[in-house]
Amino acid sequence: MSEHTPVLLDEVLAGLAIRPGGRYCDATFGRGGHAAAILGAVGPEGRVVAVDRDPEAIRAGRRRFAGESRLTLVQGSFGPLEERIRAAGMTGGLDGVLMDLGVSSPQLDEAARGFSFMQDGPLDMRMDNEAGQSAAQWLAKAGEREIADVLHGLGEERYARRIARAIVAARAETQLTRTGQLADIVAAAVPTREPGKHPATRSFQAIRMHVNRELEQVAEALPQAAGLLVAGGRLCVISFHSLEDRLVKRFIQREERGDPVYAGLPVVPPHARPRLRRVNGAVRASEREVAANPRARSAVLRVAERIAA
Ligand SMILES: C[S@@+](CC[C@H](N)C(=O)[O-])C[C@H]1O[C@@H](n2cnc3c(N)ncnc32)[C@H](O)[C@@H]1O
């Protein structure tokens, strides 16, 4: 069975500045690597609510943490974060929120989940494979222009138009149901090769991000996370994609400044005041960590602290 090695573990623990007896949310539970470390640091009175939209992650978590009364596991997306926290019975503010974005190793490694261009499987790519539209369903209906926009916008794929054209031509001939089929169509449409990179890497990443509404989910959750924190509480976000990291960085910048409409005015209403203070800029994995876990290469951690209202 595939495992998931948590990235930037020490840096996340330092970023969260864990308080014994504190209350934390791990919004991206995965296989529970970070959650286990948080539980290890919060002591007997601490509590962790862990969220994951992947039913398999939650099932594996229930097995791994059976009998762990300090942990509440919630299956669902973190977009409605406040609702998830409320549903878990956690009231009164959080000392920290962690978001370790993207997909887990077990999701990527299991061909049946349909994320992989390396192994053939059903063309699915949903993190929650029990809800929503699969990659195959989206690709069966989307217009050529829409497909090209997704490949270009989310995958920074310079051959987006050619690939979209090839997909639309292929689906007129046969149903696209397998990751292997899609990988072959993309590879044939891309005229050049990047060293060490499969030609379908960018397209698969873009389609995955689109199918799972990954950027939208992060944009929805960040303000809620800031609102849930108590003064001094920490927000830690690990991104693996430049667009995601940019979103996090800009969010923290905005929350540091407060609403510019009220800049310079003597009275600033509570909703327009700064809520966060940047604790550090982009933190990256050490060479040693990247050598041991190549997935850490693109990881960027940003940490911010909730300031008193
Ligand atoms: C990189 S892994 C997290 C690994 C985890 N920190 C660990 O140590 O095992 C990302 C996880 O977040 C989940 N995920 C990603 N986006 C999500 C969202 N919008 N809502 C809920 N879960 C999400 C994925 O299903 C995946 O299991």
PDBQT file of the ligand as one rigid body, heavy atoms in Angstrom, charges set to zero:
ROOT
HETATM    1  C1  LIG A 401      -0.742  16.686   0.064  1.00  0.00    +0.000 C 
HETATM    2  S1  LIG A 401      -2.016  15.705   0.722  1.00  0.00    +0.000 S 
HETATM    3  C2  LIG A 401      -1.925  15.972   2.456  1.00  0.00    +0.000 C 
HETATM    4  C3  LIG A 401      -1.001  15.032   3.155  1.00  0.00    +0.000 C 
HETATM    5  C4  LIG A 401      -1.024  15.123   4.653  1.00  0.00    +0.000 C 
HETATM    6  N1  LIG A 401      -0.587  16.413   5.138  1.00  0.00    +0.000 N 
HETATM    7  C5  LIG A 401      -0.188  14.017   5.285  1.00  0.00    +0.000 C 
HETATM    8  O1  LIG A 401       0.730  14.315   6.033  1.00  0.00    +0.000 OA
HETATM    9  O2  LIG A 401      -0.485  12.847   5.024  1.00  0.00    +0.000 OA
HETATM   10  C6  LIG A 401      -3.435  16.622   0.316  1.00  0.00    +0.000 C 
HETATM   11  C7  LIG A 401      -4.739  16.005   0.801  1.00  0.00    +0.000 C 
HETATM   12  O3  LIG A 401      -5.692  17.051   0.847  1.00  0.00    +0.000 OA
HETATM   13  C8  LIG A 401      -6.893  16.621   0.303  1.00  0.00    +0.000 C 
HETATM   14  N2  LIG A 401      -7.516  17.800  -0.287  1.00  0.00    +0.000 N 
HETATM   15  C9  LIG A 401      -7.046  18.560  -1.290  1.00  0.00    +0.000 A 
HETATM   16  N3  LIG A 401      -7.902  19.552  -1.568  1.00  0.00    +0.000 NA
HETATM   17  C10 LIG A 401      -8.912  19.445  -0.674  1.00  0.00    +0.000 A 
HETATM   18  C11 LIG A 401     -10.096  20.192  -0.430  1.00  0.00    +0.000 A 
HETATM   19  N4  LIG A 401     -10.419  21.241  -1.184  1.00  0.00    +0.000 N 
HETATM   20  N5  LIG A 401     -10.888  19.815   0.579  1.00  0.00    +0.000 NA
HETATM   21  C12 LIG A 401     -10.561  18.749   1.365  1.00  0.00    +0.000 A 
HETATM   22  N6  LIG A 401      -9.477  17.976   1.155  1.00  0.00    +0.000 NA
HETATM   23  C13 LIG A 401      -8.656  18.331   0.155  1.00  0.00    +0.000 A 
HETATM   24  C14 LIG A 401      -6.535  15.563  -0.711  1.00  0.00    +0.000 C 
HETATM   25  O4  LIG A 401      -7.611  14.664  -0.864  1.00  0.00    +0.000 OA
HETATM   26  C15 LIG A 401      -5.309  14.917  -0.079  1.00  0.00    +0.000 C 
HETATM   27  O5  LIG A 401      -5.657  13.806   0.676  1.00  0.00    +0.000 OA
ENDROOT
TORSDOF 0
